[in-house]
Each structure stands twice: as structure tokens, then as C-alpha cells.
Amino acid sequence: MAEFRNQSFDGATPIETDGNHYLDCNFREATFVYRGGGHPRFDRCTFHSCGWEFAGPALTTIQFLQQMNIAPGGDALIAQIFRPGAYLQE
């Protein structure tokens, strides 16, 4: 896990987030990329006009959830998974 402290990031280069820890960083027009590895951590960071891209296993999971959301009864499953306070564990 890489740690980034007190840095500013702009939209020049996509930011690979898997397993990284960001502390007191500023993100402006940044694109975050998550591939399904270790969860990134953001502590006391600011975000201005940022967005996310998903790739690999993370993209596959998002696509699966999108398909479930349109299946009969799938919206209830999605609501259950993402209810406030819920955190799934292995």
C-alpha cells in the first residue's frame, strides 16, 4: 500500500487507487481508477469535480449489480446490500 500525504492531484493522469492511502490530499478534476484490489483509503481529503472508472474485477462486479438491479426482485437485493450501516465481510 502506498501512502500519499499533503499532495494535490489534477486531471492530468488517472489515479490508480487500489490499496493506496491518501491523507490530507486535494483532488481537482481527477479520475480515480479502481480495479478491485485492496480498498483505497481517503482521510481528510477534498474532492472537486472528480470521477471514477472501474476496471477488471471491480468493473465485472459493477456490471453484475447493474444486471441484478433490472432483474425481477433485484432492486430489493441491491437495497439490502447497500442499506446504511451494512458492510459485507468474507
C-alpha positions in Angstrom: 0.0 0.0 0.0 1.4 3.4 -1.0 0.7 6.4 1.2 0.3 9.9 -0.1 0.3 12.9 2.2 -0.5 16.6 1.6 -0.4 16.2 -2.1 -2.5 17.8 -4.9 -3.7 15.8 -7.9 -5.2 17.2 -11.1 -6.9 15.6 -14.0 -3.6 15.1 -16.0 -3.2 11.4 -15.2 -5.7 8.8 -13.9 -5.1 7.9 -10.3 -4.8 4.1 -9.6 -6.3 3.7 -6.2 -6.1 0.0 -5.3 -4.6 -0.4 -1.8 -3.4 3.3 -1.6 -3.9 5.6 1.4 -4.4 9.3 0.9 -4.1 11.7 3.8 -4.9 15.5 3.6 -4.8 15.4 -0.2 -6.6 17.7 -2.7 -8.1 16.2 -5.9 -9.3 18.5 -8.7 -10.9 17.1 -11.8 -9.2 13.8 -11.1 -10.2 10.4 -12.4 -9.9 7.6 -9.9 -9.4 4.0 -11.2 -10.4 1.1 -9.0 -9.6 -2.4 -10.2 -10.9 -4.5 -7.4 -7.7 -4.8 -5.3 -7.2 -3.5 -1.8 -9.7 -0.8 -0.7 -8.3 2.7 -1.1 -8.5 5.0 2.0 -9.1 8.7 1.9 -8.7 10.6 5.1 -9.3 14.4 5.4 -9.1 14.8 1.6 -11.0 17.3 -0.6 -12.6 16.5 -4.0 -13.6 18.9 -6.7 -15.2 17.6 -9.9 -13.8 14.1 -9.7 -15.0 10.8 -11.2 -14.4 7.1 -11.0 -13.6 4.4 -13.5 -13.8 0.7 -12.7 -11.7 -2.0 -14.4 -11.0 -5.7 -14.1 -12.9 -7.5 -11.2 -14.3 -4.2 -10.0 -15.9 -3.5 -13.4 -17.3 -7.1 -13.5 -18.9 -6.6 -10.1 -20.5 -3.3 -11.1 -21.8 -4.9 -14.3 -23.3 -7.8 -12.3 -25.0 -5.4 -9.8 -26.4 -3.4 -12.8 -27.9 -6.6 -14.2 -29.3 -7.6 -10.8 -30.9 -4.2 -10.4 -33.1 -4.7 -13.5 -34.0 -8.4 -12.8 -37.3 -9.1 -11.1 -36.7 -8.6 -7.3 -33.2 -7.5 -7.9 -33.8 -4.0 -6.7 -34.6 -5.4 -3.3 -31.3 -7.3 -3.3 -29.4 -4.1 -4.2 -31.2 -2.2 -1.5 -30.3 -4.9 1.1 -26.6 -4.9 0.1 -26.3 -1.1 0.2 -28.5 -0.3 3.2 -27.0 2.2 5.6 -24.6 0.6 8.1 -24.2 -2.6 6.1 -20.7 -3.9 5.4 -20.2 -7.3 3.8 -17.4 -9.5 5.1 -15.8 -12.6 3.7 
